[in-house]
Amino acid sequence: MATETKEKLNAAKGRIGAFAKATPGLMEGFGKISKTATTAGSFSAAQKELVATAIAVVQGCEDCILYHVDGARRHGASEHDLVEALEVAVEMGGGPALMYAGKALEAYRDL
């Protein structure tokens, strides 16, 4: 299962790359937003990625979940940290968020 999750993450990154080639100006602007949003400040980069993961869970964006879980892991977030962020996502998003929270936890374990 871990290989499948990594393949899905790579596919999502590939789609982002293809879209970036189709609209470089837009993606340059979005890249600046993303860099600003994820740069450590009062919150660490890992904490910011966990916030993004929680929002992705509530929004039901599977590719976003993979992308931000990967970012959270790379910045040192623990599985326990992820679970705490997912608890807040479930509180705010109800039943649908519960289902996507399970997907986020599975992605963390697979990656």
C-alpha positions as CSV (number, residue, x, y, z in Angstrom):
1,M,0.0,0.0,0.0
2,A,2.9,2.4,0.7
3,T,4.1,2.2,-2.9
4,E,0.6,3.0,-4.1
5,T,0.4,6.1,-1.9
6,K,3.8,7.3,-3.1
7,E,2.7,6.7,-6.7
8,K,-0.4,8.8,-6.1
9,L,1.7,11.6,-4.5
10,N,4.1,11.5,-7.5
11,A,1.1,11.6,-9.9
12,A,-0.3,14.6,-8.1
13,K,3.0,16.4,-8.3
14,G,3.2,15.5,-12.0
15,R,-0.2,17.1,-12.6
16,I,0.9,20.2,-10.8
17,G,4.0,20.3,-12.9
18,A,2.1,20.0,-16.1
19,F,-0.3,22.7,-15.1
20,A,2.7,24.9,-14.2
21,K,4.0,24.5,-17.7
22,A,0.7,25.5,-19.2
23,T,0.3,28.6,-17.0
24,P,3.7,29.6,-15.7
25,G,2.7,33.1,-14.6
26,L,-0.2,31.9,-12.5
27,M,2.0,29.2,-10.9
28,E,4.8,31.7,-10.2
29,G,2.3,33.8,-8.2
30,F,0.8,30.8,-6.5
31,G,4.4,29.6,-5.7
32,K,5.0,32.9,-3.9
33,I,1.8,32.5,-1.9
34,S,2.7,28.9,-1.0
35,K,6.3,29.8,0.0
36,T,5.0,32.6,2.2
37,A,2.3,30.5,3.8
38,T,4.6,27.6,4.7
39,T,7.7,29.5,5.8
40,A,8.3,29.1,9.6
41,G,7.2,32.1,11.7
42,S,5.3,31.8,15.0
43,F,4.2,28.4,13.7
44,S,6.9,26.0,12.4
45,A,6.8,24.8,8.8
46,A,5.6,21.4,10.1
47,Q,2.7,23.0,12.0
48,K,1.7,25.0,8.9
49,E,1.7,21.8,6.9
50,L,-0.5,20.2,9.5
51,V,-3.0,23.1,9.3
52,A,-3.0,22.7,5.5
53,T,-3.6,19.0,5.9
54,A,-6.5,19.6,8.3
55,I,-8.0,22.0,5.7
56,A,-7.5,19.5,2.9
57,V,-9.3,16.9,5.0
58,V,-12.3,19.2,5.6
59,Q,-12.3,20.1,1.9
60,G,-12.0,16.5,0.8
61,C,-9.0,17.1,-1.5
62,E,-7.1,13.8,-1.7
63,D,-4.2,15.2,-3.7
64,C,-3.9,18.1,-1.2
65,I,-3.9,15.6,1.7
66,L,-1.0,13.6,0.1
67,Y,0.9,16.8,-0.7
68,H,0.6,18.4,2.8
69,V,1.1,15.1,4.7
70,D,4.3,14.7,2.8
71,G,5.3,18.2,3.7
72,A,4.5,17.8,7.3
73,R,6.6,14.6,7.5
74,R,9.5,16.2,5.7
75,H,9.4,19.1,8.2
76,G,9.4,16.7,11.2
77,A,5.8,16.4,12.2
78,S,5.1,13.2,14.1
79,E,2.2,10.9,13.6
80,H,0.9,12.1,16.9
81,D,1.0,15.7,15.7
82,L,-1.0,14.7,12.6
83,V,-3.6,12.9,14.7
84,E,-4.1,16.1,16.8
85,A,-4.6,18.2,13.7
86,L,-7.0,15.6,12.3
87,E,-9.0,15.7,15.5
88,V,-9.6,19.4,14.9
89,A,-10.5,18.7,11.2
90,V,-13.1,16.2,12.3
91,E,-14.5,18.6,14.8
92,M,-14.9,21.2,12.1
93,G,-15.8,19.0,9.2
94,G,-18.0,16.3,10.8
95,G,-18.5,12.9,9.2
96,P,-16.9,13.6,5.8
97,A,-13.8,14.9,7.5
98,L,-13.7,11.8,9.6
99,M,-13.4,9.7,6.4
100,Y,-10.7,11.9,4.9
101,A,-8.8,12.0,8.2
102,G,-8.5,8.2,7.9
103,K,-7.0,8.8,4.4
104,A,-4.5,11.3,5.8
105,L,-3.4,9.0,8.5
106,E,-3.0,6.1,6.0
107,A,-1.0,8.4,3.8
108,Y,1.3,9.3,6.7
109,R,1.9,5.7,7.5
110,D,2.5,4.8,3.8
111,L,4.9,7.6,3.1
